[in-house]
Amino acid sequence: MTILPAAYLPSIEYFAALLRGDCIVDLGEHFIKRSERNRARILAADGPMALTAQVRHADRPRQPMREMRLDYSKRWQHQHWGALVASYKASPFFDHYAARFEPFYRREFEFLADYDLRLLEMLCDAARIPMPTVSERYVDAAPGDLDLRPKRKEGPVFTTEPYVQAFADRMPFVANLSFADLLFAEGPASVAVLTRCRPE
């Protein structure tokens, strides 16, 4: 089994795990600052860009992920949507998927976990990948489980199969960005790219 955290616009590695199946998203863990739970990486005109969904009281230790509330005082949704449009409007499949993404940058969600899960459902539906099981309680990793929850500094290296990214004419390929990067570039062929991505 693969244990995943809730994630904002999850990475290609995250989606490669979903494609392999037998995954569970753990909402019973504690929130970890500066992690994929509320941060994603996209490709902007000047290189990789971090998008951070703002949350309240992020400095409080050991806050349950399920209790993290989003903070809309800084208009981060407006900024994120602007960054996605600026970065991907020329991508082959942006117009095809934009209407699915835009509501997530217009509507306010109270809890980060709900926001992450609704985005994950939309992305899974767009890619035709089954939605994983979700656990409201902390999931203990058993021997043989792949636990992708910790903010890892070391561990297996994940290799992303190269594809033609936005700005490919001016910068080298950037691996393991948000799955949105792959979806906007490859559309229905995204799953074929995921099958060629692997941990090493």
MARRO-405598 format. One record per residue: residue in one letter; residue number from 1; x, y, z of N, C-alpha, C, O in turn. Coordinates in Angstrom, 1 decimal, always signed. Atoms other than C-alpha are relative to their C-alpha. Last residue first. Layout:
BEGIN
{A,NUM,{X,Y,Z},{X,Y,Z},{X,Y,Z},{X,Y,Z}}
...
***
This chain:
BEGIN
{E,200,{-1.2,+0.7,+0.2},{+14.9,+4.5,-8.5},{+0.7,-0.2,+1.3},{+1.8,-0.8,+1.3}}
{P,199,{-1.0,-0.3,-1.0},{+11.3,+5.6,-8.5},{+1.2,-0.9,-0.2},{+1.1,-2.0,-0.8}}
{R,198,{-0.3,+1.0,-1.0},{+9.5,+5.5,-11.8},{+0.9,+0.5,+1.1},{+1.7,+1.4,+0.9}}
{C,197,{-0.7,-0.6,-1.1},{+7.9,+7.5,-14.6},{+0.2,-1.1,+1.1},{-0.6,-2.0,+1.2}}
{R,196,{-1.5,+0.1,+0.3},{+7.1,+5.5,-17.8},{+0.8,+0.8,+1.1},{+2.0,+0.8,+1.0}}
{T,195,{-0.4,+1.4,-0.1},{+3.5,+4.8,-16.7},{+1.5,-0.2,-0.2},{+2.1,-1.2,+0.1}}
{L,194,{-0.1,+0.5,-1.4},{+3.0,+8.4,-15.9},{+0.5,-1.4,+0.1},{+1.3,-1.8,+1.0}}
{V,193,{-1.2,-0.5,-0.6},{+3.8,+9.4,-19.5},{+0.2,-0.5,+1.4},{+1.3,-0.8,+1.8}}
{A,192,{-1.1,+0.7,+0.7},{+1.1,+7.1,-20.8},{+1.3,+0.5,+0.5},{+2.2,-0.3,+0.7}}
{V,191,{-0.1,+1.3,-0.7},{-1.3,+8.6,-18.2},{+1.1,-0.9,-0.6},{+1.8,-1.5,+0.1}}
{S,190,{-0.7,-0.2,-1.3},{-0.6,+12.1,-19.5},{+0.2,-1.4,+0.7},{+1.2,-1.6,+1.3}}
{A,189,{-1.2,+0.8,+0.0},{-1.6,+11.1,-23.0},{+0.8,+0.1,+1.3},{+1.8,-0.6,+1.4}}
{P,188,{+0.4,+1.4,-0.2},{-5.2,+12.4,-22.4},{+1.3,-0.9,+0.0},{+1.2,-2.0,+0.5}}
{G,187,{+1.4,+0.4,+0.0},{-3.8,+15.9,-22.0},{-0.2,-1.4,+0.2},{+0.3,-2.0,+1.2}}
{E,186,{+0.3,+1.3,+0.7},{-0.1,+16.1,-22.7},{-1.4,-0.4,-0.1},{-1.8,-1.3,-0.9}}
{A,185,{-0.9,+0.3,+1.1},{+1.1,+19.6,-21.9},{-0.4,-1.2,-0.8},{-0.4,-1.2,-2.0}}
{F,184,{+0.1,-1.1,+1.0},{-1.8,+20.9,-19.7},{+0.9,-0.3,-1.2},{+0.5,+0.1,-2.3}}
{L,183,{+1.3,+0.0,+0.6},{-1.9,+17.5,-17.9},{-0.2,+1.1,-1.1},{-0.8,+0.8,-2.1}}
{L,182,{+0.1,+1.1,+1.0},{+1.8,+17.4,-17.4},{-1.3,-0.1,-0.7},{-1.4,-0.3,-1.9}}
{D,181,{-1.0,-0.3,+1.1},{+2.0,+20.8,-15.8},{-0.1,-1.1,-1.0},{-0.1,-0.8,-2.2}}
{A,180,{+0.6,-1.0,+0.9},{-1.2,+20.1,-13.8},{+0.9,+0.3,-1.1},{+0.4,+0.5,-2.3}}
{F,179,{+0.6,+0.8,+1.1},{+0.6,+17.0,-12.3},{-0.7,+0.9,-1.0},{-0.9,+0.6,-2.2}}
{S,178,{+1.4,+0.3,-0.3},{+2.6,+19.6,-10.3},{-0.5,-0.8,-1.2},{-0.1,-0.6,-2.4}}
{L,177,{+0.8,-1.1,-0.4},{+6.3,+19.5,-11.1},{-1.4,-0.5,+0.4},{-1.6,-1.7,+0.5}}
{N,176,{+0.9,+0.2,-1.2},{+8.3,+16.3,-11.0},{-0.6,+1.3,+0.5},{-0.7,+1.6,+1.7}}
{A,175,{+0.6,+1.2,-0.4},{+11.2,+17.2,-13.4},{-1.0,+0.1,+1.2},{-0.8,+1.0,+2.0}}
{V,174,{+0.0,-0.1,-1.5},{+12.1,+20.5,-15.0},{-0.9,-1.2,+0.4},{-2.0,-1.3,+0.1}}
{F,173,{+1.1,+0.7,-0.6},{+13.1,+20.1,-18.7},{+0.1,+0.1,+1.5},{+1.2,-0.1,+2.1}}
{P,172,{-0.1,+1.5,-0.1},{+15.7,+22.7,-19.8},{-1.3,-0.6,+0.7},{-2.0,+0.1,+1.4}}
{M,171,{-0.5,+0.5,-1.2},{+14.7,+26.3,-20.6},{+0.0,-1.5,+0.0},{-0.8,-2.1,-0.7}}
{R,170,{-0.9,-0.9,-0.7},{+14.1,+28.5,-23.6},{+0.6,-0.5,+1.3},{+1.5,+0.1,+1.8}}
{D,169,{-0.9,-0.6,+0.9},{+12.3,+26.5,-26.3},{+1.1,+0.9,+0.7},{+2.0,+1.3,+0.1}}
{A,168,{-1.1,+1.0,+0.4},{+10.8,+24.2,-23.7},{+1.0,+0.6,-0.9},{+2.1,+0.1,-1.0}}
{F,167,{-1.4,-0.7,+0.0},{+8.9,+27.3,-22.4},{+1.1,-1.0,-0.3},{+2.3,-0.7,+0.1}}
{A,166,{+0.0,-1.4,+0.4},{+5.8,+25.1,-21.6},{+1.4,+0.6,+0.1},{+2.2,+0.2,+1.0}}
{Q,165,{+0.6,-0.9,-0.9},{+6.8,+21.5,-21.3},{-0.1,+1.4,-0.6},{+0.4,+1.7,-1.6}}
{V,164,{-0.2,-1.4,+0.4},{+7.4,+18.9,-23.9},{-0.7,+0.9,+0.9},{-1.9,+1.0,+0.9}}
{Y,163,{+1.1,-0.4,+1.0},{+7.7,+15.6,-22.1},{+0.2,+1.4,-0.4},{+1.0,+2.1,+0.3}}
{P,162,{+0.1,-1.3,+0.6},{+10.5,+13.9,-20.1},{-1.2,+0.1,-1.0},{-1.5,-0.8,-1.7}}
{E,161,{-0.2,+0.1,+1.5},{+9.7,+10.8,-18.1},{-0.1,+1.3,-0.6},{-1.1,+2.0,-0.4}}
{T,160,{+1.2,-0.4,+0.8},{+10.0,+11.8,-14.4},{+0.4,-0.2,-1.5},{+1.4,+0.3,-2.0}}
{T,159,{-0.4,-0.4,+1.3},{+12.5,+9.9,-12.3},{-1.2,+0.3,-0.8},{-2.1,-0.6,-1.0}}
{F,158,{+1.1,+0.2,+1.0},{+11.8,+9.7,-8.6},{+0.4,+0.6,-1.3},{+0.9,+1.7,-1.4}}
{V,157,{+0.1,-1.0,+1.0},{+14.9,+9.3,-6.4},{-1.1,-0.3,-0.9},{-1.2,-1.5,-1.4}}
{P,156,{-0.1,+0.4,+1.4},{+14.3,+7.0,-3.4},{-0.1,+1.3,-0.9},{-1.0,+2.2,-0.7}}
{G,155,{+0.9,+1.1,+0.4},{+14.9,+8.7,-0.1},{+0.1,-0.4,-1.4},{+1.0,+0.1,-2.1}}
{E,154,{-0.7,+1.1,+0.7},{+16.4,+11.8,+1.4},{-1.0,-1.1,-0.3},{-2.1,-1.1,+0.3}}
{K,153,{-1.2,-0.7,+0.5},{+15.1,+15.2,+2.5},{+0.8,-1.1,-0.8},{+1.5,-0.7,-1.7}}
{R,152,{-1.2,+0.8,+0.1},{+11.6,+13.7,+2.9},{+1.1,+0.9,-0.5},{+1.0,+1.6,-1.5}}
{K,151,{-0.8,-0.9,+0.8},{+8.7,+15.7,+4.2},{+1.4,-0.5,-0.1},{+2.2,-0.3,+0.8}}
{P,150,{-1.0,-0.9,-0.6},{+7.0,+12.7,+5.5},{+0.5,+0.9,-1.0},{+0.6,+0.7,-2.2}}
{R,149,{+0.5,-1.1,-0.8},{+3.7,+11.5,+3.9},{+1.2,+0.8,+0.5},{+1.1,+2.1,+0.5}}
{L,148,{-0.4,-1.2,+0.7},{+5.0,+9.3,+1.0},{-0.4,+1.3,+0.8},{-0.4,+2.4,+0.3}}
{D,147,{+0.6,-1.2,-0.7},{+4.9,+6.1,+3.0},{+0.6,+1.3,-0.6},{+1.7,+1.6,-0.4}}
{L,146,{-0.8,-1.2,+0.5},{+5.5,+3.1,+0.7},{-0.7,+1.2,+0.6},{-1.8,+1.5,+0.3}}
{D,145,{+0.8,-1.2,+0.5},{+4.2,+0.1,+2.7},{+0.9,+1.1,-0.5},{+2.0,+1.2,+0.0}}
{G,144,{+0.3,+0.1,+1.4},{+6.4,-3.0,+2.9},{-0.8,+1.1,-0.6},{-0.9,+1.2,-1.8}}
{P,143,{-1.1,+0.4,+0.8},{+6.3,-3.2,+6.7},{-0.4,-0.2,-1.5},{-1.4,-0.9,-1.8}}
{A,142,{-0.5,+1.4,-0.3},{+3.2,-1.5,+7.9},{+1.2,-0.3,-0.8},{+1.5,+0.4,-1.8}}
{A,141,{-0.7,+0.7,+1.1},{+2.6,+2.3,+7.9},{+0.4,-1.4,+0.5},{+1.0,-1.5,+1.5}}
{D,140,{-1.3,+0.6,-0.4},{+0.1,+3.4,+10.5},{+0.6,-0.7,-1.2},{-0.1,-1.6,-1.8}}
{V,139,{-0.3,+1.3,+0.6},{-2.7,+5.5,+8.9},{+1.4,-0.4,+0.4},{+2.3,+0.2,+0.1}}
{Y,138,{-1.4,+0.2,+0.4},{-4.0,+8.4,+11.0},{+0.2,-1.4,-0.4},{-0.3,-2.4,+0.2}}
{R,137,{-0.8,+0.3,-1.1},{-7.8,+8.6,+10.9},{+1.4,-0.2,-0.4},{+1.7,-0.6,-1.6}}
{E,136,{+0.1,-1.1,-1.0},{-10.0,+10.4,+8.4},{+0.9,-0.3,+1.2},{+1.2,+0.7,+1.9}}
{S,135,{+0.2,+0.4,-1.4},{-8.8,+7.9,+5.7},{+0.0,+1.3,+0.9},{+0.8,+2.1,+0.8}}
{V,134,{-0.4,-1.1,-0.9},{-9.3,+8.5,+2.0},{-0.3,-0.4,+1.4},{-1.4,-1.0,+1.7}}
{T,133,{+0.7,+0.0,-1.3},{-9.3,+5.7,-0.6},{+0.5,+1.2,+0.9},{+1.7,+1.6,+0.8}}
{P,132,{-0.4,+0.9,-1.1},{-7.8,+6.7,-3.9},{-1.0,+0.0,+1.2},{-1.8,+0.9,+1.3}}
{M,131,{-0.3,-0.8,-1.3},{-9.7,+8.3,-6.8},{+0.4,-1.0,+1.1},{-0.2,-2.0,+1.2}}
{P,130,{+0.9,+0.2,-1.2},{-9.4,+6.1,-9.9},{+0.4,+0.9,+1.2},{+1.6,+1.0,+1.5}}
{I,129,{-0.7,+0.8,-1.0},{-7.4,+7.7,-12.8},{-0.9,-0.2,+1.2},{-1.5,+0.8,+1.6}}
{R,128,{+0.6,+1.3,+0.0},{-9.3,+9.0,-15.8},{+0.8,-1.0,+0.8},{+1.0,-2.1,+0.4}}
{A,127,{-1.0,+1.0,+0.5},{-6.9,+11.9,-16.2},{-0.5,-1.4,-0.1},{+0.1,-2.3,-0.6}}
{A,126,{-0.5,-0.5,+1.2},{-9.6,+14.6,-15.9},{+1.0,-1.0,-0.6},{+1.0,-1.1,-1.9}}
{D,125,{+1.0,+0.1,+1.1},{-11.4,+12.6,-13.3},{+0.5,+0.4,-1.3},{+0.3,-0.2,-2.3}}
{C,124,{+0.2,+1.5,+0.3},{-8.3,+12.1,-11.2},{-1.0,-0.2,-1.1},{-0.8,-1.0,-2.0}}
{L,123,{-1.1,+0.4,+0.8},{-7.6,+15.9,-11.5},{+0.0,-1.5,-0.4},{+0.3,-1.9,-1.5}}
{M,122,{+0.1,-0.6,+1.3},{-11.1,+16.8,-10.4},{+1.2,-0.5,-0.9},{+1.0,-0.8,-2.0}}
{E,121,{+1.1,+0.6,+0.7},{-11.0,+14.4,-7.5},{-0.1,+0.5,-1.4},{-0.3,-0.3,-2.4}}
{L,120,{-0.5,+1.3,+0.3},{-7.6,+15.7,-6.4},{-1.1,-0.8,-0.8},{-0.8,-1.4,-1.8}}
{L,119,{-1.0,-0.2,+1.1},{-8.9,+19.3,-6.5},{+0.5,-1.4,-0.5},{+0.6,-1.6,-1.7}}
{R,118,{+0.9,-0.4,+1.1},{-11.9,+18.3,-4.3},{+0.9,+0.2,-1.3},{+0.5,-0.2,-2.4}}
{L,117,{+0.7,+1.2,+0.5},{-9.5,+16.5,-2.0},{-0.9,+0.3,-1.2},{-0.9,-0.5,-2.1}}
{D,116,{-0.9,+1.0,+0.6},{-7.1,+19.4,-1.6},{-0.7,-1.2,-0.6},{-0.4,-1.6,-1.8}}
{Y,115,{-0.5,-0.6,+1.3},{-9.9,+21.9,-1.0},{+0.9,-1.0,-0.7},{+0.7,-1.2,-1.9}}
{D,114,{+1.1,+0.1,+0.9},{-11.5,+19.6,+1.6},{+0.4,+0.6,-1.4},{+0.1,+0.0,-2.4}}
{A,113,{+0.2,+1.4,+0.4},{-8.2,+19.1,+3.4},{-1.1,-0.1,-1.1},{-1.0,-0.9,-2.0}}
{L,112,{-1.0,+0.3,+1.0},{-7.5,+22.9,+3.3},{-0.2,-1.5,-0.5},{-0.1,-1.7,-1.7}}
{F,111,{-1.1,+0.9,-0.5},{-10.7,+23.6,+5.2},{+0.9,-0.4,-1.2},{+0.5,-0.7,-2.3}}
{E,110,{-0.4,-0.3,-1.4},{-13.2,+26.5,+4.7},{+1.3,-0.8,+0.4},{+2.2,-0.2,+1.0}}
{F,109,{+0.1,+1.2,-0.8},{-13.3,+26.4,+0.9},{+0.4,+0.4,+1.4},{+1.4,+1.1,+1.6}}
{E,108,{-0.7,+0.1,-1.2},{-13.8,+29.7,-1.1},{-0.4,-1.3,+0.7},{-1.5,-1.6,+0.9}}
{R,107,{+0.8,+0.4,-1.1},{-14.9,+29.6,-4.7},{+0.9,-0.2,+1.2},{+2.0,-0.6,+1.1}}
{R,106,{+1.1,-0.9,-0.2},{-13.2,+31.5,-7.5},{-0.8,-0.3,+1.3},{-1.3,+0.7,+1.9}}
{Y,105,{-0.6,-1.3,-0.3},{-9.8,+29.8,-7.7},{-1.0,+1.1,+0.1},{-0.7,+2.3,+0.1}}
{F,104,{-0.7,+0.1,-1.2},{-11.2,+26.3,-7.5},{+0.7,+1.3,+0.4},{+1.3,+1.4,+1.5}}
{P,103,{+0.9,-0.1,-1.1},{-13.8,+27.2,-10.1},{+0.7,-0.1,+1.4},{+0.3,+0.4,+2.4}}
{E,102,{+0.4,-1.4,-0.4},{-11.0,+27.9,-12.6},{-0.9,+0.1,+1.2},{-0.7,+0.9,+2.0}}
{F,101,{-0.8,-0.6,-1.1},{-9.6,+24.4,-12.7},{-0.5,+1.3,+0.5},{-0.5,+1.5,+1.8}}
{R,100,{+0.0,+0.9,-1.2},{-12.3,+22.5,-14.6},{+0.8,+0.6,+1.2},{+0.4,+0.5,+2.3}}
{A,99,{+1.3,-0.2,-0.7},{-12.9,+25.4,-17.0},{-0.1,-0.9,+1.2},{-0.9,-0.7,+2.0}}
{A,98,{+0.0,-1.2,-0.8},{-9.1,+25.4,-17.8},{-1.4,+0.2,+0.8},{-1.4,+0.6,+1.9}}
{Y,97,{+0.2,+0.3,-1.5},{-9.0,+21.8,-18.9},{-0.3,+1.2,+0.8},{-0.6,+1.1,+2.0}}
{H,96,{+0.9,+1.1,-0.2},{-9.5,+22.0,-22.7},{-0.3,-0.2,+1.4},{-1.4,-0.6,+1.8}}
{D,95,{+1.4,-0.4,+0.3},{-8.1,+25.5,-23.0},{-1.0,-1.2,+0.3},{-2.1,-0.9,+0.7}}
{F,94,{+0.5,-0.9,-1.0},{-4.9,+24.4,-21.3},{-1.5,+0.4,-0.2},{-2.3,+0.3,+0.7}}
{F,93,{+1.2,+0.5,-0.6},{-4.4,+21.3,-23.5},{-0.6,+1.0,+1.1},{-1.5,+0.6,+1.8}}
{P,92,{+1.0,+0.6,+0.9},{-1.8,+22.4,-26.0},{-1.3,-0.3,+0.6},{-2.3,-0.2,-0.1}}
{S,91,{-0.1,+1.5,+0.0},{+0.0,+24.8,-23.6},{-1.1,-0.6,-0.9},{-2.2,-0.1,-0.9}}
{A,90,{-0.5,+0.4,+1.4},{-0.1,+28.5,-24.7},{+0.2,-1.5,+0.0},{+0.5,-2.0,-1.1}}
{K,89,{+1.1,-0.3,+1.0},{-2.3,+29.5,-21.6},{+0.4,-0.4,-1.5},{-0.4,-0.6,-2.3}}
{Y,88,{+0.4,+1.1,+0.9},{+0.1,+27.5,-19.4},{-1.0,+0.4,-1.1},{-1.5,-0.5,-1.8}}
{S,87,{-1.0,+1.1,+0.3},{+2.3,+29.9,-17.4},{-0.5,-1.0,-1.1},{+0.4,-1.5,-1.9}}
{A,86,{-1.2,-0.6,+0.7},{+0.3,+33.1,-17.6},{+0.9,-1.1,-0.4},{+1.6,-1.0,-1.4}}
{V,85,{+0.3,-0.5,+1.3},{-3.0,+31.2,-16.9},{+1.3,+0.5,-0.7},{+1.5,+0.2,-1.9}}
{L,84,{+0.4,+1.2,+0.8},{-1.6,+29.2,-14.0},{-0.3,+0.5,-1.4},{+0.2,-0.1,-2.4}}
{A,83,{-1.3,+0.7,+0.3},{+0.1,+32.3,-12.5},{-0.3,-1.2,-0.9},{+0.5,-1.4,-1.8}}
{G,82,{-0.7,-0.8,+0.9},{-3.2,+34.3,-12.7},{+1.3,-0.6,-0.5},{+1.7,-0.6,-1.6}}
{W,81,{+0.7,+0.1,+1.3},{-5.1,+31.5,-11.1},{+0.8,+0.8,-1.1},{+0.9,+0.3,-2.2}}
{H,80,{-0.3,+1.4,+0.5},{-2.5,+31.3,-8.3},{-0.6,-0.1,-1.4},{+0.0,-0.7,-2.3}}
{Q,79,{-1.4,+0.1,+0.4},{-2.6,+35.1,-7.7},{+0.3,-1.3,-0.7},{+1.0,-1.4,-1.7}}
{H,78,{-0.1,-0.9,+1.2},{-6.4,+35.2,-7.6},{+1.4,-0.1,-0.5},{+1.6,-0.1,-1.8}}
{Q,77,{+0.7,+0.7,+1.1},{-6.4,+32.2,-5.2},{+0.1,+0.8,-1.3},{+0.4,+0.3,-2.3}}
{W,76,{-0.9,+1.0,+0.6},{-3.7,+33.8,-3.0},{-0.7,-0.7,-1.2},{-0.1,-1.0,-2.1}}
{R,75,{+0.4,+0.2,+1.4},{-5.9,+36.8,-2.3},{+0.8,-0.9,-0.8},{+1.1,-0.7,-1.9}}
{K,74,{-1.1,-0.5,+0.9},{-4.0,+37.7,+0.9},{-0.3,-0.3,-1.5},{+0.6,-0.1,-2.3}}
{S,73,{-0.3,-1.4,-0.2},{-6.8,+37.6,+3.5},{+1.0,+0.5,-1.0},{+1.1,+1.7,-1.2}}
{Y,72,{+0.2,-0.7,+1.2},{-8.2,+34.3,+2.2},{+0.4,+1.4,+0.1},{+0.0,+2.2,-0.8}}
{D,71,{+0.0,-1.4,-0.3},{-6.8,+32.0,+4.9},{-0.1,+0.8,-1.3},{+0.8,+0.7,-2.1}}
{L,70,{-0.6,-0.9,+1.0},{-7.6,+28.3,+4.6},{-0.2,+1.5,+0.4},{-1.2,+1.8,+1.1}}
{R,69,{+0.9,-0.8,+0.7},{-8.4,+26.3,+7.7},{+0.8,+0.9,-1.0},{+1.9,+1.4,-0.7}}
{M,68,{-0.7,-1.2,+0.6},{-6.3,+23.4,+8.9},{-1.0,+0.8,-0.8},{-1.6,+0.2,-1.7}}
{E,67,{+0.5,-1.2,-0.6},{-8.5,+21.1,+11.1},{+0.7,+1.3,-0.6},{+0.3,+2.4,-0.2}}
{R,66,{+1.4,-0.2,+0.3},{-8.2,+17.9,+9.0},{-0.5,+1.3,+0.6},{-1.6,+1.8,+0.2}}
{M,65,{+0.2,-0.4,+1.4},{-4.4,+18.2,+8.9},{-1.5,+0.3,-0.2},{-1.8,+1.3,-0.9}}
{P,64,{+0.5,+1.0,+0.9},{-4.3,+18.0,+12.7},{-0.3,+0.6,-1.4},{-0.8,+1.6,-1.5}}
{Q,63,{+1.4,-0.2,+0.3},{-2.1,+20.7,+14.2},{-0.5,-1.1,-0.9},{+0.1,-1.4,-1.9}}
{R,62,{+0.9,+1.2,-0.1},{+1.0,+19.4,+15.7},{-1.4,+0.2,-0.2},{-2.3,-0.3,+0.5}}
{P,61,{-0.5,+1.4,+0.2},{+2.8,+22.7,+16.2},{-1.1,-1.0,+0.2},{-2.1,-0.9,+0.9}}
{R,60,{+0.4,+0.8,-1.2},{+1.1,+26.1,+15.7},{+0.5,-1.5,-0.2},{+0.1,-2.1,-1.2}}
{D,59,{-1.1,+0.2,-1.0},{+3.0,+28.0,+13.1},{-0.3,-0.8,+1.2},{+0.6,-1.2,+1.9}}
{A,58,{-1.0,+1.1,+0.5},{+0.5,+27.4,+10.3},{+1.1,-0.2,+1.0},{+1.7,-1.3,+0.9}}
{H,57,{-0.8,+0.6,-1.2},{-2.1,+29.4,+12.3},{+0.9,-1.1,-0.4},{+1.0,-2.2,+0.3}}
{R,56,{+0.0,-0.7,-1.3},{-4.4,+30.0,+9.3},{+0.8,-0.8,+1.0},{+0.8,-2.0,+1.0}}
{V,55,{+0.8,+0.6,-1.1},{-3.6,+28.6,+5.9},{+0.1,+0.9,+1.2},{+1.1,+1.6,+1.4}}
{Q,54,{-0.2,-0.6,-1.3},{-2.4,+30.2,+2.6},{-1.0,-0.6,+1.0},{-2.2,-0.8,+0.8}}
{A,53,{+1.4,-0.3,-0.5},{-2.4,+28.0,-0.4},{+0.2,+0.4,+1.4},{+0.7,-0.3,+2.2}}
{T,52,{+0.4,+0.4,-1.4},{+1.2,+28.2,-1.6},{-1.4,+0.4,+0.4},{-1.7,+1.6,+0.4}}
{L,51,{+1.3,-0.5,-0.3},{+2.3,+28.2,-5.3},{-0.4,-0.5,+1.4},{-0.5,-1.7,+1.6}}
{A,50,{+0.8,+0.6,-1.1},{+6.0,+27.7,-5.8},{-1.3,+0.7,+0.2},{-1.4,+1.9,+0.2}}
{M,49,{+0.7,-1.0,-0.9},{+7.4,+28.7,-9.2},{-0.8,-0.8,+1.0},{-1.5,-1.8,+0.7}}
{P,48,{+1.0,+0.6,-0.9},{+9.9,+26.7,-11.4},{-0.5,+1.1,+1.0},{+0.2,+1.9,+1.5}}
{G,47,{-0.4,+1.2,-0.8},{+11.6,+28.8,-14.0},{-1.1,-0.5,+0.9},{-2.2,+0.0,+0.9}}
{D,46,{-1.4,-0.1,-0.5},{+11.5,+32.3,-15.5},{+0.4,-1.2,+0.8},{+1.4,-1.1,+1.6}}
{A,45,{-0.9,-0.4,+1.0},{+8.4,+31.8,-17.7},{+1.4,+0.2,+0.4},{+2.4,+0.0,-0.4}}
{A,44,{+0.3,-1.3,+0.4},{+6.6,+29.8,-15.0},{+1.1,+0.4,-1.1},{+2.0,-0.3,-1.3}}
{L,43,{-1.1,-0.6,+0.8},{+6.7,+26.1,-14.4},{-0.5,+1.3,-0.6},{-1.4,+1.4,-1.4}}
{I,42,{+0.4,-0.1,+1.4},{+4.5,+24.9,-11.6},{+1.2,+0.5,-0.7},{+2.2,+0.9,-0.1}}
{R,41,{-1.0,-0.6,+0.9},{+5.4,+23.7,-8.1},{-0.5,-0.1,-1.4},{-0.9,-1.1,-1.9}}
{A,40,{-0.2,+0.6,+1.2},{+2.7,+23.1,-5.4},{+1.1,+0.7,-0.8},{+1.4,+1.9,-0.6}}
{R,39,{-0.9,-0.7,+1.0},{+2.3,+24.0,-1.8},{+0.2,-0.9,-1.2},{+0.4,-2.1,-1.1}}
{N,38,{+0.6,-1.2,+0.5},{-0.5,+23.3,+0.7},{+0.9,+0.8,-1.0},{+0.8,+2.0,-1.2}}
{R,37,{+1.4,-0.1,-0.5},{-0.1,+19.7,+1.7},{-0.6,+1.3,-0.4},{-1.9,+1.3,-0.7}}
{E,36,{+1.0,+0.0,+1.0},{+2.9,+19.6,-0.6},{-1.4,+0.1,+0.5},{-2.3,+0.2,-0.4}}
{S,35,{+0.1,+1.3,+0.6},{+5.1,+20.7,+2.2},{-1.1,+0.0,-1.0},{-1.8,+1.0,-1.2}}
{R,34,{-0.8,+0.0,+1.2},{+6.3,+24.1,+3.5},{+0.1,-1.4,-0.6},{+1.1,-1.9,-1.0}}
{K,33,{-0.3,-1.2,+0.7},{+4.7,+23.5,+6.9},{+0.9,-0.2,-1.2},{+1.7,-1.2,-1.1}}
{I,32,{-1.4,-0.3,+0.1},{+3.6,+20.0,+7.9},{+0.2,+1.2,-0.8},{-0.2,+1.2,-2.0}}
{F,31,{-0.4,-0.9,+1.0},{+0.0,+19.5,+9.1},{+1.5,+0.2,+0.0},{+2.0,+0.4,+1.1}}
{H,30,{-0.1,-1.4,-0.3},{-0.5,+16.5,+11.4},{+0.5,+0.8,-1.2},{+1.2,+0.3,-2.1}}
{E,29,{-1.3,-0.4,-0.4},{-1.8,+13.2,+10.2},{+0.0,+1.5,+0.4},{-1.0,+2.2,+0.3}}
{G,28,{-0.1,+0.1,-1.5},{-5.4,+12.0,+10.2},{+1.4,+0.4,+0.5},{+1.6,+0.4,+1.7}}
{L,27,{+0.4,-1.3,-0.5},{-6.2,+13.1,+6.6},{+0.2,+0.0,+1.5},{-0.1,+1.1,+2.2}}
{D,26,{+0.1,-0.1,-1.4},{-4.2,+10.2,+5.1},{-0.4,+1.4,+0.5},{+0.4,+2.3,+0.4}}
{V,25,{-0.3,-1.3,-0.3},{-4.8,+9.5,+1.4},{-0.3,+0.2,+1.5},{-1.4,-0.1,+2.0}}
{I,24,{+0.9,-0.6,-1.0},{-4.7,+5.8,+0.7},{+0.5,+1.4,+0.3},{+1.7,+1.6,+0.6}}
{C,23,{-0.4,-1.2,-0.7},{-3.2,+4.1,-2.3},{-1.1,+0.4,+1.0},{-2.3,+0.2,+0.8}}
{D,22,{-0.1,+0.4,-1.4},{-3.6,+0.5,-3.7},{+0.6,+1.2,+0.8},{+1.6,+1.1,+1.6}}
{G,21,{+1.1,+0.5,-0.8},{-3.1,+1.7,-7.3},{+0.4,-0.3,+1.5},{+1.5,-0.1,+1.9}}
{R,20,{-0.4,+1.4,-0.4},{-0.1,+2.0,-9.6},{-1.1,-0.6,+0.9},{-1.2,-1.8,+1.0}}
{L,19,{+0.2,+0.8,+1.2},{-1.8,+5.1,-11.2},{+0.4,-1.5,+0.3},{-0.3,-2.4,-0.2}}
{L,18,{+1.4,+0.3,+0.2},{-2.1,+6.7,-7.8},{-0.2,-0.9,-1.1},{-1.1,-1.8,-1.0}}
{A,17,{+0.4,+1.0,-1.1},{+1.7,+6.3,-7.2},{-1.5,-0.3,-0.2},{-1.9,-1.5,+0.0}}
{A,16,{-0.6,+1.3,+0.4},{+2.4,+7.9,-10.6},{-0.3,-1.0,+1.0},{-0.6,-2.2,+0.7}}
{F,15,{+0.9,+0.6,+1.0},{+0.0,+10.7,-9.6},{+0.5,-1.3,-0.5},{-0.2,-2.2,-0.9}}
{Y,14,{+1.3,+0.3,-0.7},{+2.0,+11.5,-6.5},{-0.9,-0.7,-0.9},{-1.5,-1.7,-0.5}}
{E,13,{-0.3,+1.2,-0.9},{+5.3,+11.4,-8.4},{-1.3,-0.5,+0.7},{-1.5,-1.7,+0.7}}
{I,12,{+0.1,+1.1,+0.9},{+3.7,+13.9,-10.9},{+0.4,-1.3,+0.7},{-0.2,-2.4,+0.4}}
{S,11,{-1.1,+0.2,+1.0},{+3.1,+16.2,-8.1},{-0.2,-1.1,-0.9},{-1.1,-1.9,-0.7}}
{P,10,{-1.1,+1.0,-0.2},{-0.1,+17.1,-6.4},{+1.0,-0.2,-1.1},{+0.7,+0.2,-2.3}}
{L,9,{-0.5,+0.2,+1.3},{-2.1,+20.3,-7.0},{+1.2,-1.0,+0.0},{+2.3,-0.6,-0.3}}
{Y,8,{+0.5,-1.1,+0.9},{-2.4,+20.9,-3.3},{+0.6,-0.2,-1.3},{+1.8,-0.1,-1.5}}
{A,7,{-1.0,-0.9,+0.7},{-1.7,+17.6,-1.4},{-0.8,+1.0,-0.9},{-1.8,+0.7,-1.5}}
{A,6,{+0.8,-0.9,+0.8},{-3.4,+15.4,+1.2},{+0.9,+1.0,-0.7},{+1.9,+1.4,+0.0}}
{P,5,{+0.6,-1.1,-0.7},{-0.7,+13.1,+2.3},{-1.1,+0.6,-0.9},{-1.0,+0.4,-2.1}}
{L,4,{-0.3,-1.3,+0.5},{-0.1,+9.7,+0.7},{-0.6,+1.1,+0.9},{-1.6,+0.8,+1.6}}
{I,3,{+0.7,-1.0,-0.9},{+0.2,+6.2,+2.0},{+0.4,+1.4,-0.5},{+1.6,+1.7,-0.5}}
{T,2,{-0.7,-1.3,+0.0},{+1.1,+3.6,-0.7},{-0.8,+1.0,+0.8},{-2.0,+1.1,+0.6}}
{M,1,{+0.8,-1.2,+0.0},{+0.0,+0.0,+0.0},{+0.9,+1.2,+0.0},{+2.0,+1.3,+0.6}}
***
